[in-house]
Amino acid sequence: AEKPRKHDSGAADLERVTDYAEEKEIQSSNLETAMSVIGDRRSREQKAKQEREKELAKVTIKKEDLELIMTEMEISRAAAERSLREHMGNVVEALITLTN
């Protein structure tokens, strides 16, 4: 009678664990280049975020709409105001987005 084959977990797992790529030393010039690229990207993202906030701050919203969203959705004043500003003061679109 043939015995059912069992997985030899010891050898297979050990093989996987020991099969890794050798670590290589990072050259300082590559590191400096990478850090400057990351820094540039962060500053661009920060600038874009500030521009977006300025645009949102220009949007006029109605106090009644703000209170309606706060009451109906049971969210903070800041969250309701943000949603209204993102939807250019359109209370219907803001409510639809908040319910989805």
KEKE-3310 file (N, C-alpha, C; in steps of 0.2 Angstrom, whole numbers, plus 5000, padded with zeros to 4 digits):
npx = (5004:5002:5010:5002:5008:5017:5020:5036:5039:5050:5062:5058:5054:5065:5074:5067:5069:5083:5086:5089:5092:5108:5114:5118:5129:5124:5128:5134:5132:5121:5111:5110:5105:5093:5087:5086:5077:5066:5064:5061:5049:5041:5040:5034:5021:5017:5016:5006:4995:4993:4989:4977:4970:4969:4961:4949:4946:4941:4928:4911:4900:4884:4877:4865:4866:4877:4873:4863:4869:4878:4868:4860:4869:4876:4890:4905:4908:4919:4921:4909:4910:4921:4917:4906:4914:4922:4913:4910:4900:4888:4875:4868:4876:4886:4880:4876:4889:4894:4885:4888)
npy = (4994:5011:5025:5040:5056:5068:5085:5090:5101:5106:5106:5113:5125:5130:5131:5142:5152:5154:5158:5172:5189:5196:5209:5225:5238:5255:5268:5284:5295:5291:5290:5304:5309:5303:5308:5321:5321:5316:5326:5337:5333:5332:5346:5351:5344:5350:5363:5363:5358:5369:5378:5373:5374:5387:5390:5383:5391:5402:5399:5403:5399:5395:5398:5391:5380:5374:5371:5362:5351:5348:5344:5334:5324:5322:5327:5335:5353:5357:5347:5347:5359:5358:5349:5355:5366:5359:5355:5367:5374:5368:5361:5349:5341:5339:5333:5321:5315:5313:5304:5292)
npz = (5000:4996:5004:5009:5002:5012:5015:5016:5026:5033:5025:5014:5018:5025:5014:5007:5016:5017:5004:4999:4993:4991:5002:4997:4998:5000:4990:4995:4986:4978:4988:4992:4981:4980:4991:4989:4978:4984:4993:4984:4979:4990:4993:4982:4982:4994:4991:4981:4989:4997:4988:4984:4996:4997:4986:4990:5001:4996:4991:4994:5006:5012:5028:5032:5024:5029:5042:5040:5034:5045:5055:5048:5044:5055:5058:5061:5062:5055:5046:5039:5033:5025:5016:5009:5004:4995:4986:4980:4987:4984:4991:4989:4981:4990:5001:4994:4991:5005:5009:5002)
capx = (5000:5006:5008:5001:5014:5016:5024:5042:5040:5056:5067:5056:5054:5072:5076:5065:5072:5090:5086:5088:5097:5114:5113:5123:5131:5121:5133:5131:5129:5114:5107:5109:5101:5086:5084:5084:5071:5060:5062:5058:5042:5037:5039:5029:5015:5015:5014:4999:4990:4992:4985:4970:4967:4967:4955:4943:4944:4937:4922:4907:4895:4878:4876:4860:4868:4882:4870:4859:4874:4880:4862:4858:4875:4879:4897:4908:4907:4924:4920:4903:4912:4926:4913:4903:4919:4925:4908:4908:4894:4882:4873:4865:4882:4890:4876:4877:4896:4894:4881:4891)
capy = (5000:5017:5030:5047:5060:5073:5090:5091:5108:5108:5107:5118:5132:5132:5133:5149:5157:5155:5160:5179:5192:5199:5216:5229:5245:5260:5273:5290:5300:5289:5292:5311:5311:5301:5312:5328:5320:5316:5333:5341:5330:5334:5353:5352:5342:5355:5369:5361:5358:5376:5382:5370:5376:5394:5390:5381:5396:5407:5397:5405:5394:5397:5396:5386:5374:5371:5368:5357:5346:5346:5341:5328:5319:5322:5327:5341:5359:5357:5342:5349:5365:5356:5345:5361:5370:5355:5355:5374:5377:5365:5357:5343:5337:5338:5327:5314:5312:5311:5298:5287)
capz = (5000:4995:5009:5006:5003:5016:5013:5020:5027:5036:5020:5009:5022:5026:5007:5006:5021:5016:4998:4999:4989:4996:5003:4994:5001:4996:4989:4998:4981:4977:4994:4992:4975:4982:4996:4985:4974:4989:4996:4979:4978:4995:4992:4976:4985:5000:4987:4978:4994:5000:4983:4984:5002:4996:4982:4994:5006:4992:4990:4999:5008:5016:5035:5033:5021:5034:5048:5037:5034:5052:5058:5045:5043:5062:5058:5064:5058:5050:5041:5034:5029:5020:5011:5006:5000:4990:4981:4978:4990:4982:4997:4986:4979:4996:5004:4990:4993:5012:5010:4998)
cpx = (5004:5004:5007:5007:5013:5021:5030:5043:5046:5061:5065:5056:5061:5075:5074:5068:5079:5091:5085:5094:5102:5112:5119:5123:5128:5127:5130:5129:5122:5109:5105:5104:5094:5083:5082:5078:5065:5059:5059:5050:5038:5035:5034:5022:5012:5012:5007:4994:4988:4988:4978:4967:4965:4961:4949:4941:4940:4930:4917:4902:4890:4878:4871:4862:4873:4878:4866:4863:4876:4874:4861:4863:4878:4887:4899:4907:4913:4923:4914:4906:4917:4922:4909:4908:4921:4919:4905:4902:4888:4880:4871:4871:4886:4887:4877:4884:4896:4890:4884:4897)
cpy = (5006:5022:5037:5052:5066:5079:5090:5098:5110:5110:5113:5125:5134:5135:5141:5154:5159:5158:5168:5183:5195:5206:5220:5236:5250:5266:5280:5295:5298:5291:5299:5313:5309:5305:5319:5327:5320:5323:5338:5339:5333:5342:5355:5350:5347:5361:5368:5361:5365:5379:5379:5373:5384:5395:5388:5387:5402:5406:5400:5400:5397:5394:5390:5380:5370:5368:5362:5351:5343:5342:5334:5323:5318:5322:5334:5347:5359:5353:5344:5355:5363:5353:5350:5364:5366:5354:5362:5376:5373:5359:5350:5338:5335:5332:5321:5311:5310:5305:5291:5284)
cpz = (5000:5001:5006:5007:5007:5014:5018:5021:5030:5030:5016:5012:5023:5019:5006:5010:5019:5009:4997:4995:4994:4996:5000:4997:4997:4996:4992:4992:4979:4982:4994:4986:4977:4987:4993:4981:4978:4992:4991:4978:4984:4995:4987:4979:4990:4996:4984:4983:4997:4994:4983:4990:5001:4991:4986:4999:5002:4991:4996:5000:5013:5023:5036:5030:5026:5040:5046:5037:5040:5055:5055:5045:5050:5062:5060:5059:5053:5044:5036:5030:5024:5014:5006:5001:4994:4984:4979:4980:4988:4987:4994:4985:4986:5000:5001:4992:5000:5013:5007:5002)
residu = (ALA:GLU:LYS:PRO:ARG:LYS:HIS:ASP:SER:GLY:ALA:ALA:ASP:LEU:GLU:ARG:VAL:THR:ASP:TYR:ALA:GLU:GLU:LYS:GLU:ILE:GLN:SER:SER:ASN:LEU:GLU:THR:ALA:MET:SER:VAL:ILE:GLY:ASP:ARG:ARG:SER:ARG:GLU:GLN:LYS:ALA:LYS:GLN:GLU:ARG:GLU:LYS:GLU:LEU:ALA:LYS:VAL:THR:ILE:LYS:LYS:GLU:ASP:LEU:GLU:LEU:ILE:MET:THR:GLU:MET:GLU:ILE:SER:ARG:ALA:ALA:ALA:GLU:ARG:SER:LEU:ARG:GLU:HIS:MET:GLY:ASN:VAL:VAL:GLU:ALA:LEU:ILE:THR:LEU:THR:ASN)
# end
